[in-house]
Amino acid sequence: MADQLQMAVDVDGNRVEVFVGDLFESGARILVVPCNTRGHMAPDFAERLEARGIPQPTGAFEPGQVVEVSAPDSRQTILLAAVVTDTGSAAQLVRDAVRRVGEIAAGIAGDTAFPLLGSGAGALSPEESLRSIAGGYGFSRPSMVPRVYVLDRSIFERLRKLSLSSTLDPEPPSSSSTADPAVPDEASATIPPVTTSGREERREESVPTHTDGPAAVDELGRQGFAKVLAKRIREARREETENSKRVKDSLAPRGGAFIVHLHAPWGAGKTSVLRFLGDELRNPATDAEKRCVVVEFNAWRHQRIEPPWWWLMTALYAGAVRELWKSDKPRAAWLWLRERLWRSKGGWPGYLALLVVAGAVTWAWQAGWFGAGGNEELFSPDTVKDYVVTAAAIITPALTVWGLLHAMGRWVFTTSARGARRFMANTSDPMRTVQEHLADLTRWIHHDVVVMIDDLDRCKGPYVVELLEGIQTLFRDVPVTYVIAADRDWLADSYANEYDEFVSAGGGPGRPVGYLFLEKTFQISTGLPQAGKRLNDFWGRILRSASVPDEQALEKARADAGRDLAGKLSDEVRAEVLANPGRTPADQQARLETLAIEMVGERAQQRNKHTLEPFQQLLGRDPNPRAMKRLVNAYGIARGIETLQEVNLADNHLQEQQTALWTILTLRWPKLAGHFARYPEHLQYVGTADPPTTLPTDLRPLLADPELHDVVHGKGVEAALTPEFLTETPLR
């Protein structure tokens, strides 16, 4: 691309040329590409280098190290500069790297082109980066002028403020006349003036404005987590279907309800995960996987209209028609027709009234009520008057009868929520009718149905309990999967408030009565994985740009990983990923996702059961089948989350046991587990009589519980939980 704007800036006595343009199309002899000390770089840089046949290096770099690489058919020299560490970047680190670039460039004829090193994930400001490049390059090659390329015109305008005395463009455009309206106006920030000593006297920066909607592009590794959940949901539905076939349950020919709880505090990204999960379920990765019909239900928007199951029923039908219309129009039309025919059954009082009226009119006509004699004209004024009077005498009472019958026989599915309540009050067994119709709907849809319920943790307690209990009881035997994204404490408190008179009959420290209801409600309960190191990159990106990264490279890498690792067992995939983690960040993420998905498959689940055999004694004094199933489900997803975050890729046996212990602790004492996740150092007080004052009063008795002691210290197994494990684990 042609350079749109260019200028020369004098920074601390060093001259730098700044261009608005693409670094890789600059024509410079030497290109400098930033990376971190692990060899990772931004996806756009990695993709451009890969297109030139330059693989991303593996191994560790020293901070400030510069490595020379050359493309097979390129006249340009590419220098990789390690200017970002795990803790970010620094001006001195960039300056040192640029000095090394200058030393290498001294032996190569031609210009050197830089991006703003360290201003992305390294979190340096554009001004700091430019000063560091100017100072480092001027130290090594004082006679040469480095070229710096930026894509964001507002950043260009910011850098212009560093020096207005010397420009290369004849009439430098002002920020008000040339700024791209699609780019946030960062030029309006007050730029720190530069003194002769190079010190900043004042600094005040602006940042872009960001919306708070759910993410459409995966920046925190949540899409891989959604893939793991989608795989587990499909496996669970397949297991339910096979089990129901073996027992030949007539009420649930394709299995029963399967309820998944995705818990995290407000703002953690639950809605974004639901969006990614919906995309995964709608678009199966292989031909062997079925396409699901995904129905979205926002509980908060409907909580003022009762009963809640009525809106859920309506949303299921309407959402299924919309989904099928995109992929299977004949099936959508068939569903619409079957629903209309079913609804027509509820109109029998009206049909009966119309038949009665039609029969009465016919009888009156035959009896001569519409004509006094054969000699009179058929449509004379007198006969027309007789017609009207006679018809009114018949139709008026008929309509009255029809209205009464219709009010008594109208179905809930053809009327409003008020009609639903009237239906409940006037029908001897309304729940059976509703249940049977929902079962019919799922058969007519002919796909696995997944209902995404969001914002339940914004609803009032009675509504929360009524909706969840309706799913458990009314829809229990209907093969629908429900994914409920809500804060766990909110749901537990809703149950506790509704059943406060039974608090003494159940629950206990670290596991109040509300959590017992949640345990009975959900087959799978999982938190969002911690973003880890990705969060630092995300923070740097939102401070500097309102745009999101390009996902094309990641999608291509996912396709390549799926092809390369297809048909292999989880152990084989793990060995392959360890031996070849991938050249680019996109490759590495895609291969980790493939391994994580394989680890929640059917074969991996069998292996998990073998791994978990020694842990049965830690499920309680009298473990029930539900507790065992929940452990198997939760452990499989936990290992998938760890894999996505590059934790225990080597399948270390002791680390696996630690993961199992932590999973048991979160299942048995979720409130205490939440406290340990925030304060890992408090784990050392388990089994002591002197708990810290920061430990909540209701949790203190648990520290002396011998069963908790057995779990934390790994009774009967080789591993034990440690504060270090809790600090590093991505599980919450």
N, C-alpha and C positions, 0 to 999 in steps of 0.2 A: 504494500500500500504506500502511496506517496505521503511524504511528511506534510502534515497540515499546518503545523506551527513550529517555529523553532526560535531559540533565543540563546544568548550567551549570558551567563551569570558569573559574577565575580564573588567568590566566597572565601573570606579570610585571605585574600591575595592570590587565590587559585582560580583559574578560569575553567568553567564547565559549559558545554553546549547541551541544551535540553530540547528534546523533540517530542511532539505528540505523534506517535506512530508505533508500529510493531517492531519490537527488537529483532525478530527473526527475518524481517524484510528490510532491515536497515542497510544492508550491503557492506557492513563493517567487516574488516578482516578477522577480528577477534570478538567473540560473543561471550559474555560472562553470565552464567546461569546460577542462581542461588539454590542451595539445598541445606538440609540440616545435618547434624553430625552423624546421623544414621544413613545418610545418602538419599533420604526422601526429599521430594520436591513437589511444588504445586502441580496439580493435574494437568494444567494447560502447558506448562513447561515440559513435563514428562511426555505428553502426547506429541509435542512438536519434535522433541529429540528422537522419539521412537519412529516418527515418520521419516527421519533422516538416517535411520538404521543405527542409532546410538542407544544401546541398552542402559537402563538405570543401574549404576554401580551398586554392589552389595558390600556390606562390611561397614566398619566404623571410620569416621573421619575425626581428625583433631580439630578443635575449634579454630577457625581461621584458615584451615588448610585449603589449598587450591590444587585441583587435579586437572590435567589436560587430557581431553578426549578428542578424537577426530572422526568425522563421518567418512565412510568408505569413498563416496563420490562427491565430496564437498571441498571447496577451497577455503572454507572458513575453519578457524580453530575454535573449539568450544572449551571453555574453562569452567569447571564446577567449583563454586566457592561455598564452603561450609560456614555460613554466617548465622545459623540458628542452632541453639542448643535446646535441651529439654526445658530450660527456664526462660527461653526467649533469646533476644539478641541484644547487642550493645554497640554503641558508636565505636568504641575502641576495637571491638571484634571485626566490624566491617572495615575499619581503617586498616587493620593488619592484613585482612584478606586482600584488599585492593592494592596494598603495597606489593604483595606477592604477585598479583596479576600484573602490575607494572614491571616487575623484574622479569617475568616470563615474556611480556610483550616487547621488552627491549630487544629481544632477538628476533622479532617477527615484524616485518614491514607492514604498516597499515594501521587503520583506526581501531580503537577498542570501544565497544558498546556495552553499556550496563543497563539493567533495570534499577529501580530504587531498592537496593539490597537491604534486607532486614525490615522492610516496611509492611510486609504481609504478616505471616505468622510470628515474625520476630518482634512485631509491635513497636518498631521505631517510627517516628513521625517522618513524613517526606523530607522535611527540612533537615532533620538529624541525619538521614540517609545521604542526602545530597552533600552535606558538609563533610561527612566521613569519606565519601567517594572522592571529593575534590582534594581533601587533605592527604589521603593515602596515595592517590595517583600522582599528585604534585610532588610528593616526597620521592617517589621512585623515578618518575619521568617528568621533571619540571618543564621540559620544553614541549611536551605533548598535551593536547586538550582531550579529556575523556568526553564521550558522548553518552548521555543518559536519555532513555526512552520511557515515556509514560503513555498509557492509553486513556487515562481519565483527564479530560480537558480542565476540569476544576482543580485538579492537582497541579497541572501546568500553571494555572493562574496563581495559585498559592506560591509556587516557586518563583514566579516572576517578581514577587514582592521582595525577594532577597536582594535583588539588584536591578534597578531600573535605568542604570546609567548606560548600559551597552546592550543593544539588541540587534539581532540579525534580520528580523523582519522590519521593513521600512516603517510601517504604521502598526505597532502592536495593538491588537484588538483588546478592548476593555472587557471585563467580565460581564458587564451588562449588555454588551452588543454581540458577543460571540459565544457566550457560554451555551453549551448544549442544554436545552430545557429538560432533557431526559436525565441529566446528570445532577445530583444534589449540589447546591451552590456552596461548596466548601471554600471558595475564594473570598466569601464575605467574612471569614474569620480574621481576627487580628493576628498578624504574623509577627513573631518576635524580631525586633530590630537587632542587627548584628553590630557589636562594638568592635573596636580595633583589636581587642584581645580575644574576640570570638565568643564572649559570654552572652547568654540570652538575658535581656533585661526584663522582658515580660512575655508571657505565653498564654494565649487563650484560644482554644480550638473549638470548632463546631463539629458535630457528627451528623451522619445522615439520619433521616427519620424512617423507622421501620414499622410495619404493621404487625399486629399480634395474632394473625391468623395461623392456622395449621400449616406446617411446612409442606411444600410440594416437591422439594429437592432434599435429598438425604445428605446432611452435613455432619451429623453426629453418630452415624453408624446405626441408625434405628431401622433402616430398611432390612438389614440383615437379620435383626431381631424379629421383624415382621415375617420374614421368610421362615424362620424357625417356628414361630407360632402357627403359621399357615400349614406347615408340614405336620405339626402335632395335631392340629384340628382335623386334617384329612385322615390321619392315622386313627384318631379317636372315633371319627364317624364310621370308618371302615370296620373297626373293632365292634362298635355298637351294632352295626348292620349284621355282621357275621354272628354275633352272640344272639341277636333276636331271631335269626333264621334257625339256629340250633334249638332254641326253646319254643319256636313257633308261637310267639306271642301275637295274638290276633289284634290286640289294642295298639301295638307298636311294631308293625311289620318291617320297618326300617330302623329300628332302634328308638331310643327316647331322647329327651333333651340333654344337651351337653353344655355346661355353663362355665365360662372362663372369666376370671376376674383379673383385670389389668390395673394394678393399684400404684398410685404415686400421688404426691401432693399436687395442688393446683399449680399450673404453669410448667410442669415438668415435661410436657410433650405427649400426653396420652392421646389427644385428638390427632396429632400427627402420626402416631403409631397406628391408630385405627385407619387412617387414610392409606398408609402403606400396606397394612394388612388387607384392606378391602381390595386394593389393586392386585395383590398376590393371589387372593382367592378367586378373583374374577378372571385372571389370566394365568392358567396353570403353566408351569415351566416345561412339562413333558406331556406327551399324548396319553400317558397312563393315568395322569391325574385328571379329575373331573373339574369342570368349571362350576363354581358355586354362584348362587344368586345371593347377592349381598344387599341387605336392607338396612338403611340407616334410620335410627330413631333417637331423637333428642328429647330426653325425658324432661328437661327443664322447661321446654316450650309447651309441654302438654300437661304439666302437673296440676293446673287449675281446673282441668276437665276430668271428671271421674265417670266411670271406673277406669283405671289405667290400662287394664287389659283390652278395653274396647279400642283405644287408640293404637295399641300395639297390633291388634288384629287388622285394623284399617291400614296401618303403615305397612304391614307385611304384604297384604294384597296389592296395594298401590305400588309399593316399591318393587315387587316381583314383576308386575306388568311393565314398569319402566325398564327394569334390567333386561327382561326377556326381549323387549322390543328392539334393543340394540343388537342382540346376538341371535335371536331365534323368533322372528316375527310370527311364523305360524303357531308356535307354542304360546306366544303372548296373546294372539287372537283367540286361541282355544281356551286359555285361562279366562280371558274376559268373557267369552260366551258361556262357559260353564258357571262362572260366578253369577252372571245375569240370570241364567236358568235357575240356579239355586235360589237366588233372591226372589224370583217370581213365585216360588212356592209360598212365600210369606204373604202374597197378595190374594190368597184364596177368598177371603171375605169380600173383597171388592169384586172379584170375578163372579162370585155367587150372587151378589146384589145386582150386578149387571144382567146376569141371566134371568133373575127374577123379574127385573124391569122389562127386559125384552119379551119374556113370556107373557107378562101382563098386558103389554101393548098389543101383542099379537092376538091374545084372547079378546081384548076389547074391540079390536078391529073386526074380528070374525063375528062378534056379538052385535055389531052394528052401532057401537058407541060413537063412531066417527061419522056416521051418516044416518039421518032420520028416515029416509025413504029412498027408494030407487029412482024416483022421478026428480029428486033434487040434484043440482049440479055438484060435481065432486069437490070443486074448490070455489064455491060461492062464498060471499062474505059470512053468511051464517054458519056454513060448515067449517070454515077456517077458524071461526070463533070457538065452535064446539071442539075442534081439534086442540086448540091451545088450553082450554079449560080442562079438558079430559087429561091431556098429557101432564099438566101441572098437578092434577089430583093424584096421578100415579107416581110421577117422578119425585115429588117432594117427600113423601114418606119413605120412598125407596132410598133416596140419598141419605136421609136421616139414619135409616137402618144400616146402610153401607158404611157411614162414618163411624157409627158405634162399633161395628164389627171390625173395621179396619184399625181403630184405635186399640182394640183388644188383641188383634192378631198381628200387628205390624212387627217386623223383625228388627232386632237391634242393628243389624248390618246394613239396613237400608235407611236408617234415620240418624238422628243426632245422639249425643251422649245422654241427653235427657230421655230419649227413647230407650237407650240401653238400660237406664235405671228402672224405667217402667217395665221393661221386659223382664228384668231380674225379679221385680216384685210380683209379677202376674204369671210367671211360668213355673210349673211344678219342679222341673229339673233343668234350669237354664244352663248350668255349667256343662252338663253332658252334651247339650246341643252345640254349645260353643266349641267344646273340645273336639267333637266329631267333625265340625266344619273346618277347624284348623287342620285336622288330619287330612281331610279331603283336599284342602288347599295345597298342602305339601306334596300330595300325590299328583295333583294337576300340574304343579310347577315342574315336576320331574327332574329337579336338580337338588343337590344339597343346599339347604337354606341356612344362611348365617345372618343373624340380626345383630347389628352394632348399636349398643345403647351407650350414649355419651351424656355427660353432664348430670349424671344421677347424684353426684355429690354437691349439687346446687339445689336439690329439691328438699322439701320438708320431710321430717322423719316418717310420718304416717304414710305419705305417698311412696317413699322408698321401700318401706316394709310391704305395703300392699302390692306393689309391682313385683318385687322379688318373690313374695309368697305366691302370687298368681302364676308366675313362671314355674315355680316348684310344684304347684298342685294342679292348676288348671291345664298347663301345657306340658306336664311332666312326661307323658307317654307319646308326645308328638316329636318326630325326629327333626328338631331344629337346634342349631348351635347358637348360643348367645354369648357375645363378648361384651362384657360390661366394664367400662373404664370409669373408675371412681376412686376417690381417696378411701383407703381402708378404714381409717379411724372414723370418718363421717358415717359410713355404713354401719360400723359396729355401734356407734353412739345412737344411731336411729333405732336399731333393734333394742338397745339397752333402755332407751326411753319408753319404747312401746311395751316392753315386758319388765318394767322396773319392779313390779311386785314379785317377780320370780328370781330376783338377783340372788337371794339366799339359797335358792335351789340348784344353782349351777355357777359355773365360772370360778375364778380364783385369781390370785395375784399373777399379773402378766398375761392373763387370759380371761378377761371379763366375759360376762354372759353374751355380750354382743358378738364377740369373736367366735363363740360356739355356734351361733347361727350362721355366720359366714362360712365356717368349716363345713357345715352341713349343706350349704347352698352351692358352693363352687367345687367342681372337680379339679380345676387347675387355678391356682392363684399365684401370680408372679408380678414382681415389680419391674420397672423399666431399668435396663442396664445403665450403669454410670457411664458418662461420656468419656471420662478419662482425659487423655491427652488431646482428643479432638476438641474439647471445650476451649482450650487455649487458642487454637486456630479459629474457631467460631467467633470467639470474643474479638480477636484481631480483625476478622473480616467485617463484622457488623459495625466496628468503629470507623471503618474507612470506606465502606461501599454499601449501597442499598441493593445491589444486585446479588445473585446467588451463583455458585459455581456451575459449570457446565457438567451435565450428567452423561453426555454421550460416551466419553471415555470409559466411564464405569459400566455402562450398559454393554459396551463391546467387550470389556474385560469379563463380565459375567457370562456372556455367551461363550467366550474362549475357555473359561474355567469349566463351565458345564460340559463342553465338548471334551476337554482334556481329561476330566476326572469322572466321566460318566461310566457307570457300571462297576465301579470299584467299591469295596467294603470300606467302612469307616477307618479301620486301621491302615488300609492301603492309602486312602486319601490323606490321612494324617502324615504318613511317611513321605508321601509325595510333596505335601505342603512344606514340611520341614526341610526337605532336600532342595526344593525350589519354591521359595516363598513368593516369587514374582518380581518382575523388573521395576514396575511402576507402582505408586500407591494404589492406583485403581486395580492393578493385577493382584496385589496383596490382599486388598479388601475382598475382592471377588472370590479368591481362593479360600479365604477364611470363612466366607459365607457358605461356600459349597461344603466345607468340612462341618460347619455348625449344623447345617440342614441334615447332613448324613447322620449326625450324632443323635438326632431325635427320631430317626426312622425306625422301622419295625425291628431290624436286626440289631441296631444299637440299643433299643429298649430291652431286648433279651439279655444283652451283655450287662446293662445297668442293673437288672434284677439280680444277676449273679454277684455284681459288685456290692449290692446293698444287703445281701444275705446276713452279714454279721450285725447289722444295725437294727434288727427286729426288736431286740431287747431294749433299745433306747427309745422306742415309740410309746412307752408307758407300761404300767403294770399289767394292763389288759388291753393290748392293741387290737383295734377292730379292723375289718377289711377296708373300710373307707380310709383309715389312716395310712394303711400300707399302699393303697392305690395313689393317694395324694403324694406320698413320698416319692414313688416311682415317677409320677408325672412331673413333680417339681424338680427333682434331681436332674432329669433329662434336659429340661429347659435351662436349668442353672449351668450345666456343662456346655450347652450351646452358647449361652451368654459369655461364659469364660473364653470360649474359643474365639468369638468375635472380637474380644478385647486382647487376644494373644496371650491368654493366661493358661498355663499348663498345657501347652501344645504337645509336649513330650509324653503326656498321659502318665504323669508321675503318680504312683499308687498312694503315697502319703497325702499329696495334695487333693487327690480324688476323695480320700476319706475326710479331709477337712471340709471339703465342699458338702459332703453328705451330712456331717455333723452340723454345719451351719444351716443347711436346709431343714434338718429336724428341729433345730432351735427356733427357726422362724415359723415353722408350722405349729409347734406346741406352745410357744410363748411369744407371739408376734409383737406384743407391746414391748417386752423386754428386748427382743431382737432389734427393734427400732431404736431403742436407747443405746444398745451396744454399737450399732452402726454409726451413731453420732459420737459416741465416746468409747472407742475401742479399749482405752486404758482401763476402763471399769471392769473389764473381763477378769482381771486379776483378783477382784474382790469376791468372786464366786467361792463359797465354802468358808468365808471368813465371817466374823461377828462384828466387824467394824466397817460398814458400808460408807461410801463417800456421801457428804451432805448434798451433793448435786443429784444424787439418785432419788427419783420420786418416791414418796412415802409408800405408795401402794405396791412398789416393786421391791422394796427392801426385804420383805420376808422371803422372797424367792431365792436370795443369795444363799440361804441356808438349806434350801431344798436339795435332798440327796439325789433326786432324779435329774435336776439341772446340773448338779456337780458331775454326774455320770456322763451327761452329754458333752459338757464343755471339756472334760478331761478324757473323753473317748474310752469309756469302759468297754473292754472286750475287743477293741480295735487298736491299731498301732499309732494312730495320729491323735492330736488334740488341738482344740482351738486356741489361737494365740492372738494378742493384739495386733501383731504384724500381719497376720492373715486378714483380719477385719479391715485393716488400713488399706491393704492392696486389692481386696476383692472388688469386682464390679457388681457384686450381688447386693441388693438392698430389699 
